Amino acid sequence: MDTIAQEIKTALHEMGRNALIASRVLANLKPEAKNNILNKMADAIDAMSAEIIKANAKDLDAGNKAGLSVAMLDRLRLDEKRVREMSDGLRYVAGLNDPVGRVLSEIERPNGLKIKKISVPLGVIGIIYESRPNVTVDAAGLCLKAGNAVILRGGSEAFNSNMILAKCMNEAGVAAGLPDGAVQLVPYTDRQAISVLLKMDDYISLIIPRGGEGLIRTVVEQSTIPVIKHYKGVCHIYIDAESDLTAALSIVENAKIQRPSACNALETLLVDAKALPKFIEPFLQSMEKHGVELRADERFRKLAPNVKLASEADYYEEYLDLILAVKVVDSIDEAIAHINQYGSKHSDCIVTTNPEHVEKFMAEVDSATVYHNASTRFTDGSEFGMGAEIGISTDKLHARGPMGLEELTSYKYLIFGSGQSRE
């Protein structure tokens, strides 16, 4: 092992030990103490807003020189509004019910044993993420509220932004009673740091990666620690034969155009053949107006021959851009089959006025979030009333969909006896 690799390993293991010690203190902090810490962190972020934006400007300048895409630069960018959203997110989380110590079940056995199941923190959580510096604040706030220490490893493209945000939170938190080591940012951009972090199962209970599919697959392949993940967001909207086409167009516009770089943005539109004749003209006009490139099947192109022909790969694609795949289907069954084959189990929607079709779609589409007559862009912790989210999971163990405070806890059993022995 070379000198740099050994230095990284030594430093990260020290961070792990400190985080584990801090997590044991955090697990027993009273709710009001945690809330005070979060509010003090929010105040510090507001006070340091100008300095945070200056640090972010360095990252943006480096990103432009490195040729980062428009979508990546948008994720990276901080302004006064986004900084305020981060501090407001911390205050919102502080105001949520504490997830620790909830009684999940309680029974008394015939032998007199009383068994209580209660929620407890996970311990130490590792977050590995790209681009968006707001994750530094969101992740730390949610982990702390749930009684967990957190080790953050952001992308090199946001290094300056993440460093100042982590420093700001840690200093304000420690001054308010946070155990030192509860919020730590890995100070290395070398990818060896990720490899080391993913083997630290003596200290870390859970890894949550946030970023592109390549990053997440690398994390899953290397980690000896359980990983919560979603590889990509191939989100669908199906326009049923029985639907309000004006409402359908509005939903499609929001899901595709409002923020195409988000993982909950629309990537494939399925249109019932019976709805297509009345829907196609206003849809084409809208997409052209907003600069959306369409890639469609032959049935759609018979009515719109200038549209690009979609390949098989297009229906698996997460574009994160103003590009939309389109396919014509003959039934709700065909739509459901397409989504379950090509989708990523993230967010999918049916637009219809038929209640039986709503019930069928919601029962048979195997995704973390399934919508009726609403944009897929609502798949977000804040929109679900969780405050800032830790991420979105397309797994089924132990969390699914937007992850908030409850998803950052585990549980244990407390058993109360009066001298019982097992026969």
Secondary structure, 3 states (H helix, E strand, C coil): CCHHHHHHHHHHHHHHHHHHHHHHHHCCCCHHHHHHHHHHHHHHHHHCHHHHHHHHHHHHHHHHHHCCCHHHHHHHCCCHHHHHHHHHHHHHHHCCCCCCCCEEEEEECCCCCEEEEEEEECCEEEEEECCCCHHHHHHHHHHHHCCCEEEEECCHHHHHHHHHHHHHHHHHHHHCCCCCCCEEECCCCCCHHHHHHCCCCCCCCEEEEECCHHHHHHHHHHCCCCECCCCCCCEEEEECCCCCHHHHHHHHHHHHHCCCCCCCCEEEEEEECCCHHHHHHHHHHHHHHCCCEEEECHHHHCCCCCCEECCHHHHHCCCCCCEEEEEEECCHHHHHHHHHHHCCCCEEEEECCCHHHHHHHHHHCCCCEEEECCCHHHCCCCCCCCCCCCEEECCCCCCCEEECCHHHEEEEEEEECCCCCCC
